[in-house]
Amino acid sequence: MRLVYFAMAISIVLWVMRAIGRHGRTIWREPMEKTEKKQKKKLSLAGQIFIALVIAIVVGLLIQPYADFADTYIKPFGTIFLNLIKFIVGPIVLFSIMSGVISMSDIKKVGSIGGITVVYYLCTTALATIIGLLVASAMKGLFPVLSTSGLSYEQQQTQSFMDTLVNIFPSNFLAPIYEANMLQVIVMALVIGFAILLVGEKAAPAIKGVNILNDIFMKCMEMILKLSPIGVFCLLCPVIAANGSAIIGSLASVLLVAYICYVLHAVVVYSFNVRTMGGMSPIKFFKGMAPAMLFAFSSASSVGTLPLNLECTEKLGASTEVASFVLPLGATINMDGTAIYQGVCSIFIAACYGITLTPAQIVSIVLTATLASIGTAGVPGAGMVMLSMVLQSVGLPIEGIALVAGVDRIFDMGRTTLNITGDASCVIIVSHFLEKRAAKKAAKEKALTK
């Protein structure tokens, strides 16, 4: 019987590869130059990922009775793809930030970009928490009141603010990349980049080397991203097979409220920010971000989506030097989707325990969720750590996390998508700000020369 299951798995994967690749190029081969104008147009990466997403949902629902089979024979292919993404993220962050710092040629400019980025991330995270709390409070009548007797939850280790501050700075050159600690990698890249700038002309060979290595790892990223549709199918299919029944079960209303908040935050907050501060049409922004959003939804990893997010923002016209700095930072500290999750789950858990949150407790949730986002790793499941911190801050039982732990992955898919979209909105806004400042400076200099 296991041989039959294995044969089914191979057949499904091959079928997906054919379905996705029918309109596309061969995965590892560069496209041949067009010799005819009437050549069939290639399906975009976003289209390929969307097809994979739909097929994964359909197949996942069909094989729900065989969820173990999907977990055993399909998920490993997705894990292989995600491992390749994780392998390339560290070097890309290190060399892209170093290249960006060098290209700016001004330490003050880097500090200015960093300041704007952190303030933007903290403001949108606080706003996301408020949206989650308000919508969940208004719709808590839809929430089921689940039994809390016999609940148990093993609290994951949390760090104090000072521990988090200390851990931002690496004590070993290789450990940050090995451990995928993005904050430490960012600090490394900034220190080395600043040093190269301060050395001056002697560092010309180092500048050339950094740019070459950045180009090499970017090319590796392009190769890996061509596997995205297959990776999306293999990552999402087992999740749907295992959680399909839970989605339509007792927690459906909680998931619905969370996703309403995700969509509301994206459509209202990001659209407004991109339009007013980024000078870009929201439709253009979301259309350009479609590949990264679809990938984030299936992988539930902010860090894993980073390479594709870089590609999408650059195609939208954002500055490469800005994107290479803002996106890695956002993958670590920008948690808008996770903040909404904190707000919705806090209201739900409080309702299950028969507790009504006071205004002071609501303010505490907003502050805790915002500050806790700094230093939280952008990997699947990290929201659980933040949720335990938020519950502790208002005296709610941590055991209540067990009520939502079973479908945390479903929450995670939506909140990760919102997180990476928020990162991209910041890139567009900062790039537009720098363009306006450069244009203003050029106009001023032109006026003085007359």
Secondary structure per residue as TSV (DSSP state, phi and psi in degrees):
chain	resnum	aa	ss	phi	psi
A	1	M	-	360.0	-38.6
A	2	R	H	-64.0	-34.3
A	3	L	H	-65.6	-37.7
A	4	V	H	-63.4	-45.4
A	5	Y	H	-59.8	-42.9
A	6	F	H	-63.3	-42.6
A	7	A	H	-61.8	-39.5
A	8	M	H	-62.2	-41.8
A	9	A	H	-61.4	-46.8
A	10	I	H	-62.7	-40.9
A	11	S	H	-62.5	-43.3
A	12	I	H	-62.7	-47.0
A	13	V	H	-61.5	-44.7
A	14	L	H	-63.6	-38.6
A	15	W	H	-63.3	-43.1
A	16	V	H	-62.8	-43.1
A	17	M	H	-60.4	-41.5
A	18	R	H	-67.8	-43.1
A	19	A	H	-62.2	-39.8
A	20	I	H	-78.8	-39.2
A	21	G	H	-82.7	-6.5
A	22	R	T	-58.3	-37.2
A	23	H	T	-101.4	-1.6
A	24	G	S	-111.3	-174.3
A	25	R	-	-84.1	168.2
A	26	T	-	-66.9	136.5
A	27	I	T	-56.6	-45.8
A	28	W	T	-102.4	8.5
A	29	R	S	-112.2	133.3
A	30	E	-	-65.2	146.2
A	31	P	-	-68.0	143.5
A	32	M	-	-73.5	149.8
A	33	E	-	-64.6	142.3
A	34	K	-	-70.9	126.7
A	35	T	-	-107.9	-14.7
A	36	E	-	-128.3	136.9
A	37	K	T	-69.0	-23.9
A	38	K	T	-93.2	15.2
A	39	Q	-	-61.0	141.0
A	40	K	-	-60.6	133.3
A	41	K	-	-71.8	135.6
A	42	K	-	-74.8	140.7
A	43	L	-	-69.1	134.2
A	44	S	-	-66.1	161.8
A	45	L	H	-61.0	-39.3
A	46	A	H	-61.4	-40.6
A	47	G	H	-64.8	-42.0
A	48	Q	H	-62.7	-43.9
A	49	I	H	-65.8	-39.2
A	50	F	H	-63.8	-42.4
A	51	I	H	-60.7	-44.4
A	52	A	H	-61.4	-38.8
A	53	L	H	-62.4	-47.0
A	54	V	H	-64.6	-45.1
A	55	I	H	-62.5	-39.4
A	56	A	H	-63.0	-40.8
A	57	I	H	-65.8	-46.1
A	58	V	H	-62.8	-50.1
A	59	V	H	-64.5	-39.9
A	60	G	H	-60.4	-42.4
A	61	L	H	-67.6	-35.3
A	62	L	H	-70.4	-32.1
A	63	I	T	-104.4	23.7
A	64	Q	G	-53.8	-38.7
A	65	P	G	-64.6	-16.8
A	66	Y	G	-116.7	42.0
A	67	A	H	-59.0	-36.4
A	68	D	H	-63.6	-37.6
A	69	F	H	-62.4	-44.4
A	70	A	H	-62.9	-40.1
A	71	D	H	-68.0	-33.3
A	72	T	H	-84.2	-38.8
A	73	Y	H	-112.7	-18.8
A	74	I	T	-103.3	-44.9
A	75	K	H	-55.6	-38.6
A	76	P	H	-56.4	-34.0
A	77	F	H	-66.8	-37.0
A	78	G	H	-67.2	-37.5
A	79	T	H	-65.0	-38.9
A	80	I	H	-59.8	-45.9
A	81	F	H	-62.5	-44.9
A	82	L	H	-64.7	-34.8
A	83	N	H	-63.1	-40.1
A	84	L	H	-63.3	-41.0
A	85	I	H	-62.6	-46.3
A	86	K	H	-64.2	-34.6
A	87	F	H	-61.9	-38.2
A	88	I	H	-87.6	-18.9
A	89	V	H	-62.8	-48.0
A	90	G	H	-56.3	-56.2
A	91	P	H	-60.3	-36.7
A	92	I	H	-64.8	-46.2
A	93	V	H	-61.4	-46.3
A	94	L	H	-60.2	-54.4
A	95	F	H	-79.4	-30.0
A	96	S	H	-70.4	-39.1
A	97	I	H	-68.4	-43.2
A	98	M	H	-59.0	-44.7
A	99	S	H	-63.2	-39.8
A	100	G	H	-65.1	-43.4
A	101	V	H	-62.0	-43.5
A	102	I	H	-64.4	-40.6
A	103	S	H	-68.5	-27.4
A	104	M	H	-72.2	-30.7
A	105	S	-	57.5	20.9
A	106	D	-	-152.7	113.4
A	107	I	H	-64.5	-35.4
A	108	K	H	-63.1	-36.7
A	109	K	H	-64.5	-40.1
A	110	V	H	-61.9	-43.4
A	111	G	H	-63.1	-37.8
A	112	S	H	-64.6	-44.7
A	113	I	H	-63.0	-43.4
A	114	G	H	-61.5	-41.9
A	115	G	H	-64.2	-46.4
A	116	I	H	-61.0	-42.6
A	117	T	H	-62.7	-48.3
A	118	V	H	-64.4	-43.0
A	119	V	H	-62.6	-43.5
A	120	Y	H	-62.0	-46.4
A	121	Y	H	-61.9	-43.6
A	122	L	H	-66.0	-39.4
A	123	C	H	-66.8	-45.0
A	124	T	H	-69.7	-32.3
A	125	T	H	-66.6	-43.3
A	126	A	H	-62.4	-41.6
A	127	L	H	-65.1	-38.2
A	128	A	H	-63.8	-41.1
A	129	T	H	-62.2	-42.2
A	130	I	H	-62.7	-42.8
A	131	I	H	-61.2	-45.2
A	132	G	H	-59.9	-43.3
A	133	L	H	-67.8	-44.1
A	134	L	H	-66.4	-47.9
A	135	V	H	-66.4	-42.4
A	136	A	H	-64.8	-38.3
A	137	S	H	-65.6	-39.4
A	138	A	H	-70.6	-27.9
A	139	M	T	-112.8	14.5
A	140	K	G	-68.4	-13.7
A	141	G	G	-64.6	-20.3
A	142	L	G	-82.5	-17.8
A	143	F	S	-69.7	138.5
A	144	P	-	-74.5	145.7
A	145	V	-	-96.1	98.5
A	146	L	-	-86.5	153.3
A	147	S	-	-68.2	135.6
A	148	T	-	-105.8	4.0
A	149	S	T	-74.0	137.5
A	150	G	T	76.9	10.8
A	151	L	-	-74.2	143.2
A	152	S	-	-144.0	142.1
A	153	Y	-	-146.7	127.2
A	154	E	-	-85.8	111.0
A	155	Q	-	-66.3	130.9
A	156	Q	-	-79.7	152.4
A	157	Q	-	-66.8	131.1
A	158	T	-	-113.2	160.8
A	159	Q	-	-115.2	149.6
A	160	S	-	-75.1	167.7
A	161	F	H	-60.8	-41.4
A	162	M	H	-66.9	-37.4
A	163	D	H	-63.3	-42.0
A	164	T	H	-62.3	-41.8
A	165	L	H	-62.0	-45.1
A	166	V	H	-63.6	-40.7
A	167	N	H	-74.0	-8.5
A	168	I	T	-67.4	-29.5
A	169	F	S	-98.5	122.9
A	170	P	-	-73.5	147.7
A	171	S	S	-109.0	-0.4
A	172	N	S	-146.0	143.4
A	173	F	S	-71.6	-37.5
A	174	L	S	-92.8	-27.2
A	175	A	H	-56.5	-43.6
A	176	P	H	-58.6	-39.4
A	177	I	H	-72.5	-41.5
A	178	Y	H	-63.3	-40.3
A	179	E	T	-90.3	-0.7
A	180	A	T	55.7	39.4
A	181	N	-	-86.8	95.4
A	182	M	H	-65.5	-35.3
A	183	L	H	-61.9	-42.7
A	184	Q	H	-67.1	-37.6
A	185	V	H	-63.9	-40.4
A	186	I	H	-62.6	-43.9
A	187	V	H	-62.1	-44.0
A	188	M	H	-56.5	-49.2
A	189	A	H	-62.5	-40.5
A	190	L	H	-65.3	-45.1
A	191	V	H	-62.1	-48.0
A	192	I	H	-67.4	-41.0
A	193	G	H	-61.7	-44.7
A	194	F	H	-61.2	-41.1
A	195	A	H	-62.4	-41.6
A	196	I	H	-62.8	-41.0
A	197	L	H	-63.8	-41.0
A	198	L	H	-72.5	-27.9
A	199	V	H	-67.0	-34.2
A	200	G	G	88.4	-141.1
A	201	E	G	-63.6	-29.5
A	202	K	G	-60.6	-23.9
A	203	A	G	-87.2	9.0
A	204	A	H	-54.9	-44.7
A	205	P	H	-61.9	-36.8
A	206	A	H	-66.1	-40.3
A	207	I	H	-60.7	-44.5
A	208	K	H	-62.4	-41.7
A	209	G	H	-64.8	-42.5
A	210	V	H	-61.9	-44.8
A	211	N	H	-65.3	-37.4
A	212	I	H	-66.4	-46.3
A	213	L	H	-63.0	-37.5
A	214	N	H	-62.3	-42.7
A	215	D	H	-64.2	-39.8
A	216	I	H	-63.5	-47.9
A	217	F	H	-70.1	-30.4
A	218	M	H	-65.2	-38.3
A	219	K	H	-66.4	-38.8
A	220	C	H	-59.2	-41.6
A	221	M	H	-61.1	-43.6
A	222	E	H	-59.6	-42.1
A	223	M	H	-62.2	-44.4
A	224	I	H	-68.4	-38.5
A	225	L	H	-66.8	-20.9
A	226	K	T	-67.6	-15.3
A	227	L	T	-89.8	0.8
A	228	S	H	-52.8	-46.4
A	229	P	H	-58.9	-42.6
A	230	I	H	-66.7	-42.2
A	231	G	H	-62.3	-40.7
A	232	V	H	-61.4	-46.3
A	233	F	H	-59.6	-48.0
A	234	C	H	-71.5	-23.5
A	235	L	H	-82.3	-39.9
A	236	L	H	-85.2	-36.3
A	237	C	H	-54.8	-48.9
A	238	P	H	-63.3	-32.8
A	239	V	H	-65.5	-44.4
A	240	I	H	-65.8	-41.3
A	241	A	H	-61.7	-36.9
A	242	A	H	-84.6	-30.0
A	243	N	H	-115.0	2.7
A	244	G	H	-54.6	-45.2
A	245	S	H	-69.5	-32.5
A	246	A	H	-68.2	-32.7
A	247	I	H	-62.3	-37.4
A	248	I	T	-98.0	12.0
A	249	G	T	-91.8	-148.6
A	250	S	T	-66.1	-23.2
A	251	L	T	-95.9	8.6
A	252	A	H	-57.8	-41.1
A	253	S	H	-68.2	-35.5
A	254	V	H	-67.6	-43.8
A	255	L	H	-62.2	-40.7
A	256	L	H	-61.2	-45.0
A	257	V	H	-62.7	-43.1
A	258	A	H	-60.6	-45.2
A	259	Y	H	-70.5	-31.2
A	260	I	H	-61.8	-41.9
A	261	C	H	-65.9	-41.3
A	262	Y	H	-57.5	-49.4
A	263	V	H	-65.7	-42.2
A	264	L	H	-60.7	-44.4
A	265	H	I	-63.9	-43.3
A	266	A	I	-66.8	-48.3
A	267	V	I	-70.0	-38.4
A	268	V	I	-89.2	-60.0
A	269	V	I	-69.1	-53.1
A	270	Y	I	-67.0	-40.1
A	271	S	H	-61.2	-45.1
A	272	F	H	-62.7	-45.6
A	273	N	H	-65.6	-44.7
A	274	V	H	-65.0	-39.2
A	275	R	H	-69.9	-50.4
A	276	T	H	-81.1	-39.9
A	277	M	T	-103.3	-18.7
A	278	G	T	-105.6	-10.0
A	279	G	-	63.0	31.4
A	280	M	S	-130.4	145.5
A	281	S	-	-66.7	130.6
A	282	P	H	-57.8	-34.6
A	283	I	H	-63.6	-44.3
A	284	K	H	-62.5	-39.6
A	285	F	H	-63.6	-52.3
A	286	F	H	-68.3	-33.4
A	287	K	H	-65.3	-42.7
A	288	G	H	-68.4	-27.7
A	289	M	H	-88.5	-3.4
A	290	A	H	-52.9	-46.9
A	291	P	H	-59.7	-44.2
A	292	A	H	-67.5	-39.0
A	293	M	H	-66.1	-42.2
A	294	L	H	-65.6	-40.1
A	295	F	H	-67.7	-41.6
A	296	A	H	-61.8	-38.9
A	297	F	H	-62.2	-38.8
A	298	S	H	-83.2	-32.9
A	299	S	H	-91.4	-26.3
A	300	A	-	56.3	37.0
A	301	S	-	-136.0	113.6
A	302	S	H	-64.8	-43.4
A	303	V	H	-67.0	-40.2
A	304	G	H	-64.7	-29.2
A	305	T	H	-83.8	-8.9
A	306	L	H	-53.6	-48.0
A	307	P	H	-59.0	-43.1
A	308	L	H	-69.7	-34.5
A	309	N	H	-64.1	-40.3
A	310	L	H	-58.6	-45.1
A	311	E	H	-64.3	-43.5
A	312	C	H	-65.6	-44.7
A	313	T	H	-67.3	-34.9
A	314	E	H	-68.3	-37.2
A	315	K	H	-67.1	-25.9
A	316	L	T	-78.1	-4.2
A	317	G	T	99.0	6.6
A	318	A	-	-71.4	152.7
A	319	S	-	-65.8	132.6
A	320	T	H	-62.8	-41.0
A	321	E	H	-65.3	-34.0
A	322	V	H	-73.0	-46.9
A	323	A	H	-60.8	-39.5
A	324	S	H	-69.3	-16.6
A	325	F	H	-101.6	-45.5
A	326	V	H	-71.6	-41.8
A	327	L	H	-66.5	-46.8
A	328	P	H	-60.5	-37.8
A	329	L	H	-65.7	-41.6
A	330	G	H	-66.1	-35.8
A	331	A	H	-62.7	-17.5
A	332	T	H	-103.0	-41.5
A	333	I	H	-113.4	-13.0
A	334	N	-	-92.8	113.1
A	335	M	-	-132.3	54.1
A	336	D	H	-61.7	-47.3
A	337	G	H	-63.6	-39.9
A	338	T	H	-66.3	-35.7
A	339	A	H	-64.3	-40.8
A	340	I	H	-62.1	-42.5
A	341	Y	H	-57.9	-41.1
A	342	Q	H	-60.7	-46.1
A	343	G	H	-64.7	-46.8
A	344	V	H	-64.9	-46.8
A	345	C	H	-67.5	-33.8
A	346	S	H	-62.7	-44.9
A	347	I	H	-64.4	-43.1
A	348	F	H	-64.1	-47.1
A	349	I	H	-65.2	-40.5
A	350	A	H	-61.8	-40.3
A	351	A	H	-64.8	-39.8
A	352	C	H	-64.2	-32.1
A	353	Y	T	-91.1	2.6
A	354	G	T	71.0	30.6
A	355	I	-	-109.1	134.3
A	356	T	-	-104.6	122.0
A	357	L	-	-73.1	138.0
A	358	T	-	-84.7	162.4
A	359	P	H	-55.0	-38.3
A	360	A	H	-64.1	-39.4
A	361	Q	H	-67.1	-37.1
A	362	I	H	-64.8	-42.7
A	363	V	H	-61.4	-41.0
A	364	S	H	-62.3	-39.4
A	365	I	H	-63.0	-43.5
A	366	V	H	-60.3	-48.0
A	367	L	H	-66.3	-44.3
A	368	T	H	-65.8	-44.9
A	369	A	H	-63.3	-37.7
A	370	T	H	-68.1	-48.4
A	371	L	H	-72.0	-33.0
A	372	A	H	-70.0	-18.5
A	373	S	T	-66.6	-24.5
A	374	I	T	-74.2	121.1
A	375	G	T	92.1	-4.6
A	376	T	-	-79.1	126.6
A	377	A	-	-67.5	140.3
A	378	G	S	-84.3	61.1
A	379	V	S	-127.6	160.3
A	380	P	T	-55.0	133.1
A	381	G	T	92.4	-7.2
A	382	A	H	-64.5	-24.2
A	383	G	H	-63.3	-24.1
A	384	M	H	-64.6	-37.4
A	385	V	H	-64.8	-46.3
A	386	M	H	-62.7	-39.1
A	387	L	H	-63.2	-39.2
A	388	S	H	-64.3	-36.1
A	389	M	H	-67.0	-41.0
A	390	V	H	-66.3	-44.3
A	391	L	H	-62.4	-40.5
A	392	Q	H	-62.7	-37.4
A	393	S	H	-65.4	-24.2
A	394	V	T	-115.4	10.2
A	395	G	T	76.1	18.6
A	396	L	-	-83.0	147.4
A	397	P	-	-64.1	127.1
A	398	I	G	-64.1	-26.8
A	399	E	G	-58.6	-20.3
A	400	G	G	-63.1	-19.5
A	401	I	G	-59.4	-29.6
A	402	A	H	-61.2	-23.3
A	403	L	H	-66.5	-31.1
A	404	V	H	-112.9	-4.9
A	405	A	H	-61.8	-31.8
A	406	G	T	-64.1	-29.9
A	407	V	T	-117.0	25.2
A	408	D	H	-58.4	-36.4
A	409	R	H	-60.6	-37.0
A	410	I	H	-68.2	-42.1
A	411	F	H	-58.6	-44.0
A	412	D	H	-61.9	-36.4
A	413	M	H	-60.8	-44.4
A	414	G	H	-72.0	-42.7
A	415	R	H	-69.5	-32.9
A	416	T	H	-66.3	-40.9
A	417	T	H	-59.3	-43.4
A	418	L	H	-67.7	-39.3
A	419	N	H	-58.1	-50.3
A	420	I	H	-71.8	-27.7
A	421	T	H	-69.1	-38.3
A	422	G	H	-63.3	-39.2
A	423	D	H	-58.5	-46.1
A	424	A	H	-65.5	-38.2
A	425	S	H	-62.0	-36.6
A	426	C	H	-65.9	-39.5
A	427	V	H	-60.3	-45.7
A	428	I	H	-62.4	-42.5
A	429	I	H	-67.7	-46.6
A	430	V	H	-65.0	-41.5
A	431	S	H	-60.8	-43.6
A	432	H	H	-65.3	-39.1
A	433	F	H	-61.6	-44.8
A	434	L	H	-67.1	-37.2
A	435	E	H	-63.1	-44.3
A	436	K	H	-64.2	-40.9
A	437	R	H	-65.8	-40.2
A	438	A	H	-66.5	-40.2
A	439	A	H	-65.6	-39.8
A	440	K	H	-65.0	-40.8
A	441	K	H	-66.0	-42.1
A	442	A	H	-64.1	-40.7
A	443	A	H	-65.0	-37.5
A	444	K	H	-66.5	-43.4
A	445	E	H	-65.3	-38.6
A	446	K	H	-64.2	-39.3
A	447	A	H	-66.2	-35.7
A	448	L	H	-72.1	-28.7
A	449	T	H	-78.1	-16.6
A	450	K	-	-77.0	360.0
